[in-house]
């Protein structure tokens, strides 16, 4: 009897094992493919936010510059050599304070000369008055002629006129002496001395220094034509007002290094015409500067508020997509399908966009997961979310307080 061969040596055994292994591998592969196909066919989950109309006080932002209410280029009224600089550069000076002194000696000599001329004129008038009185007493007795009386009357009138001229000359000389002390015409901060001791200061020509007032200050800014027309339309929509569309509106102001608009003021001036070259109109806001944080020339951001609340639709800025020159959002429609809505958007408010057209209240706008929507009409699984930005807009914001 022959021994049985090993299993591995039986004919066809190797082929049967190989076929079995392939069947198992194919079965496992089919299971994985089925799972992947099911995952791919499931609609993607997206976060949606309902569009809600808000009644808010809209505002516009403009660029402006700080200006002083009063600004003076200080020049002397008389000529002479500077004898003293009587202030510290950059300090606050009071109205009437002496800042520069011009050599007074020539003007005091002129005043003494004018006083002497005045004394002479008074003596001449006294003599003329005495002669006229004597002549008037003698003319009745026919002791003097009428011609002599007329002459004395003319002499007295001329001496009186000379006396008035001498008095005016004294006043002018006193004024010139007072002008040798160059005083601050306003209260404010003085700049550097542009002329120092020993230099010749020419009357009405030499610039000695500059003075600017500090509290309050002005902020000048240019309002574009569209904004002006919108504010003007608001005014006409409300009850008739006597002031301009922008004048008396409240503003917030922020400096270049500040976040937001921490300072408040009011618009107190609007120019009488629009600049056709730039399409803007000049406006001015007035605000307090008690802490001296504003100096003329600083850049300022101006936030101008409207006079009444407006109903607007807001959508999270993340939901707005761009297709060339068009803006659009995805809205979950019937059957949980993502529908494309072309929209016209306005300004940004607290991370949200004003939608001027293309949406209506109640629309479910896709905010999260828009990258999972590959074509309009794609099925989605909506999930309502509440973002921080949706709660950041105050329906009826409190207007800024008016600056005193």
Order of alpha helices (4+ residues) and beta strands (2+ residues): alpha-beta-beta-beta-beta-beta-beta-beta-alpha-alpha-beta-beta-beta-beta-beta-alpha-beta-beta-beta-beta-beta-beta-beta-beta-beta-beta-beta-alpha
